[in-house]
Amino acid sequence: QVQLAESGGSSVQAGGSLRLSCAVSGPSFGSYAMGWFRQAPEKEREFVATISRGGGYTSYAAPAKGRFTISRDNAKNMAFLQMVSLKPEDTAVYYCAAVLGSWTLLPRTRDEYDYWGQGTRVTVSS
Protein backbone atom coordinates (compact mmCIF):
# COMPACT_ATOMS: atom_id res chain seq x y z
CA GLN A 1 0.00 0.00 0.00
CA VAL A 2 1.33 3.41 -0.95
CA GLN A 3 1.01 6.24 1.53
CA LEU A 4 1.69 9.90 0.87
CA ALA A 5 2.39 12.65 3.38
CA GLU A 6 2.70 16.31 2.45
CA SER A 7 4.56 18.92 4.44
CA GLY A 8 5.86 22.42 4.04
CA GLY A 9 2.64 24.39 3.97
CA SER A 10 2.66 27.69 5.77
CA SER A 11 1.40 31.25 5.82
CA VAL A 12 3.42 33.65 3.70
CA GLN A 13 3.05 37.09 2.24
CA ALA A 14 2.44 37.71 -1.42
CA GLY A 15 5.67 37.46 -3.37
CA GLY A 16 7.08 34.88 -1.01
CA SER A 17 8.20 31.33 -1.66
CA LEU A 18 7.47 27.90 -0.28
CA ARG A 19 8.69 24.40 -0.96
CA LEU A 20 6.19 21.63 -0.44
CA SER A 21 7.36 18.09 0.09
CA CYS A 22 5.61 14.77 -0.39
CA ALA A 23 7.05 11.72 1.32
CA VAL A 24 5.95 8.44 -0.20
CA SER A 25 6.07 5.12 1.60
CA GLY A 26 5.73 1.85 -0.21
CA PRO A 27 7.63 -0.03 -2.86
CA SER A 28 8.75 1.13 -6.27
CA PHE A 29 8.38 4.88 -5.91
CA GLY A 30 10.15 5.23 -9.24
CA SER A 31 7.21 3.47 -10.92
CA TYR A 32 4.76 6.22 -10.04
CA ALA A 33 3.91 9.41 -11.79
CA MET A 34 3.40 12.13 -9.20
CA GLY A 35 1.11 15.11 -9.20
CA TRP A 36 0.22 18.13 -7.13
CA PHE A 37 -3.32 19.44 -6.83
CA ARG A 38 -4.85 22.19 -4.76
CA GLN A 39 -8.24 23.00 -3.36
CA ALA A 40 -9.22 26.49 -2.35
CA PRO A 41 -12.18 27.10 -0.02
CA GLU A 42 -15.49 26.34 -1.74
CA LYS A 43 -13.76 25.37 -4.97
CA GLU A 44 -13.06 22.14 -6.78
CA ARG A 45 -9.71 20.44 -6.39
CA GLU A 46 -7.60 21.48 -9.35
CA PHE A 47 -4.50 20.24 -11.07
CA VAL A 48 -1.24 22.11 -10.44
CA ALA A 49 1.64 20.04 -11.80
CA THR A 50 2.75 16.52 -12.62
CA ILE A 51 6.05 14.74 -13.12
CA SER A 52 6.74 11.45 -14.83
CA ARG A 53 8.07 8.47 -12.96
CA GLY A 54 11.67 9.12 -13.96
CA GLY A 55 11.45 12.87 -13.61
CA GLY A 56 12.17 13.52 -17.26
CA TYR A 57 8.79 14.99 -18.12
CA THR A 58 6.69 17.62 -16.40
CA SER A 59 3.46 19.44 -17.07
CA TYR A 60 1.89 22.44 -15.38
CA ALA A 61 -1.46 24.12 -15.13
CA ALA A 62 -1.49 27.61 -16.56
CA PRO A 63 -1.48 29.40 -13.16
CA ALA A 64 1.60 27.45 -12.13
CA LYS A 65 3.72 27.91 -15.22
CA GLY A 66 6.77 30.04 -14.64
CA ARG A 67 6.25 30.21 -10.87
CA PHE A 68 6.07 26.59 -9.68
CA THR A 69 8.53 23.78 -10.25
CA ILE A 70 7.76 20.13 -9.62
CA SER A 71 10.62 17.73 -8.95
CA ARG A 72 11.31 14.38 -7.39
CA ASP A 73 14.10 12.42 -5.75
CA ASN A 74 13.55 8.76 -6.45
CA ALA A 75 16.38 7.73 -4.16
CA LYS A 76 14.57 9.36 -1.23
CA ASN A 77 10.98 8.59 -2.22
CA MET A 78 10.16 12.28 -2.26
CA ALA A 79 8.36 14.69 -4.55
CA PHE A 80 8.51 18.46 -4.27
CA LEU A 81 6.71 21.57 -5.39
CA GLN A 82 8.78 24.73 -5.32
CA MET A 83 6.57 27.81 -5.43
CA VAL A 84 7.82 31.35 -5.93
CA SER A 85 6.12 34.71 -6.44
CA LEU A 86 3.15 33.46 -4.50
CA LYS A 87 -0.16 35.25 -4.87
CA PRO A 88 -3.21 35.38 -2.61
CA GLU A 89 -5.05 33.26 -5.18
CA ASP A 90 -2.57 30.45 -4.51
CA THR A 91 -4.14 30.03 -1.08
CA ALA A 92 -5.37 26.44 -0.86
CA VAL A 93 -4.79 23.04 0.60
CA TYR A 94 -2.18 21.33 -1.56
CA TYR A 95 -2.31 17.60 -2.17
CA CYS A 96 0.17 15.24 -3.71
CA ALA A 97 -0.99 12.19 -5.62
CA ALA A 98 0.54 9.11 -7.21
CA VAL A 99 -0.31 6.59 -9.91
CA LEU A 100 1.60 3.76 -11.53
CA GLY A 101 2.60 4.83 -14.98
CA SER A 102 4.77 4.63 -18.04
CA TRP A 103 7.94 6.65 -18.43
CA THR A 104 6.05 9.42 -20.21
CA LEU A 105 2.77 9.41 -18.29
CA LEU A 106 1.70 12.88 -17.12
CA PRO A 107 -1.74 12.63 -15.55
CA ARG A 108 -3.55 15.93 -15.22
CA THR A 109 -6.92 14.90 -13.83
CA ARG A 110 -7.97 13.75 -10.39
CA ASP A 111 -9.50 10.53 -11.65
CA GLU A 112 -6.18 9.36 -13.07
CA TYR A 113 -4.56 9.13 -9.64
CA ASP A 114 -4.88 6.22 -7.24
CA TYR A 115 -3.18 7.49 -4.10
CA TRP A 116 -3.52 10.80 -2.25
CA GLY A 117 -2.04 12.50 0.73
CA GLN A 118 -3.94 14.39 3.41
CA GLY A 119 -2.88 17.81 2.21
CA THR A 120 -0.87 20.73 3.50
CA ARG A 121 -2.28 24.24 3.84
CA VAL A 122 -0.80 27.23 2.09
CA THR A 123 -2.04 30.70 2.94
CA VAL A 124 -0.81 33.71 1.00
CA SER A 125 -1.68 37.12 2.39
CA SER A 126 -1.61 40.36 0.47
C-alpha positions as CSV (number, residue, x, y, z in Angstrom):
1,Q,0.0,0.0,0.0
2,V,1.3,3.4,-1.0
3,Q,1.0,6.2,1.5
4,L,1.7,9.9,0.9
5,A,2.4,12.6,3.4
6,E,2.7,16.3,2.4
7,S,4.6,18.9,4.4
8,G,5.9,22.4,4.0
9,G,2.6,24.4,4.0
10,S,2.7,27.7,5.8
11,S,1.4,31.3,5.8
12,V,3.4,33.6,3.7
13,Q,3.1,37.1,2.2
14,A,2.4,37.7,-1.4
15,G,5.7,37.5,-3.4
16,G,7.1,34.9,-1.0
17,S,8.2,31.3,-1.7
18,L,7.5,27.9,-0.3
19,R,8.7,24.4,-1.0
20,L,6.2,21.6,-0.4
21,S,7.4,18.1,0.1
22,C,5.6,14.8,-0.4
23,A,7.0,11.7,1.3
24,V,6.0,8.4,-0.2
25,S,6.1,5.1,1.6
26,G,5.7,1.9,-0.2
27,P,7.6,0.0,-2.9
28,S,8.8,1.1,-6.3
29,F,8.4,4.9,-5.9
30,G,10.1,5.2,-9.2
31,S,7.2,3.5,-10.9
32,Y,4.8,6.2,-10.0
33,A,3.9,9.4,-11.8
34,M,3.4,12.1,-9.2
35,G,1.1,15.1,-9.2
36,W,0.2,18.1,-7.1
37,F,-3.3,19.4,-6.8
38,R,-4.9,22.2,-4.8
39,Q,-8.2,23.0,-3.4
40,A,-9.2,26.5,-2.3
41,P,-12.2,27.1,0.0
42,E,-15.5,26.3,-1.7
43,K,-13.8,25.4,-5.0
44,E,-13.1,22.1,-6.8
45,R,-9.7,20.4,-6.4
46,E,-7.6,21.5,-9.3
47,F,-4.5,20.2,-11.1
48,V,-1.2,22.1,-10.4
49,A,1.6,20.0,-11.8
50,T,2.7,16.5,-12.6
51,I,6.0,14.7,-13.1
52,S,6.7,11.4,-14.8
53,R,8.1,8.5,-13.0
54,G,11.7,9.1,-14.0
55,G,11.5,12.9,-13.6
56,G,12.2,13.5,-17.3
57,Y,8.8,15.0,-18.1
58,T,6.7,17.6,-16.4
59,S,3.5,19.4,-17.1
60,Y,1.9,22.4,-15.4
61,A,-1.5,24.1,-15.1
62,A,-1.5,27.6,-16.6
63,P,-1.5,29.4,-13.2
64,A,1.6,27.5,-12.1
65,K,3.7,27.9,-15.2
66,G,6.8,30.0,-14.6
67,R,6.3,30.2,-10.9
68,F,6.1,26.6,-9.7
69,T,8.5,23.8,-10.2
70,I,7.8,20.1,-9.6
71,S,10.6,17.7,-8.9
72,R,11.3,14.4,-7.4
73,D,14.1,12.4,-5.8
74,N,13.5,8.8,-6.5
75,A,16.4,7.7,-4.2
76,K,14.6,9.4,-1.2
77,N,11.0,8.6,-2.2
78,M,10.2,12.3,-2.3
79,A,8.4,14.7,-4.6
80,F,8.5,18.5,-4.3
81,L,6.7,21.6,-5.4
82,Q,8.8,24.7,-5.3
83,M,6.6,27.8,-5.4
84,V,7.8,31.4,-5.9
85,S,6.1,34.7,-6.4
86,L,3.1,33.5,-4.5
87,K,-0.2,35.2,-4.9
88,P,-3.2,35.4,-2.6
89,E,-5.1,33.3,-5.2
90,D,-2.6,30.5,-4.5
91,T,-4.1,30.0,-1.1
92,A,-5.4,26.4,-0.9
93,V,-4.8,23.0,0.6
94,Y,-2.2,21.3,-1.6
95,Y,-2.3,17.6,-2.2
96,C,0.2,15.2,-3.7
97,A,-1.0,12.2,-5.6
98,A,0.5,9.1,-7.2
99,V,-0.3,6.6,-9.9
100,L,1.6,3.8,-11.5
101,G,2.6,4.8,-15.0
102,S,4.8,4.6,-18.0
103,W,7.9,6.7,-18.4
104,T,6.1,9.4,-20.2
105,L,2.8,9.4,-18.3
106,L,1.7,12.9,-17.1
107,P,-1.7,12.6,-15.6
108,R,-3.5,15.9,-15.2
109,T,-6.9,14.9,-13.8
110,R,-8.0,13.7,-10.4
111,D,-9.5,10.5,-11.7
112,E,-6.2,9.4,-13.1
113,Y,-4.6,9.1,-9.6
114,D,-4.9,6.2,-7.2
115,Y,-3.2,7.5,-4.1
116,W,-3.5,10.8,-2.3
117,G,-2.0,12.5,0.7
118,Q,-3.9,14.4,3.4
119,G,-2.9,17.8,2.2
120,T,-0.9,20.7,3.5
121,R,-2.3,24.2,3.8
122,V,-0.8,27.2,2.1
123,T,-2.0,30.7,2.9
124,V,-0.8,33.7,1.0
125,S,-1.7,37.1,2.4
126,S,-1.6,40.4,0.5
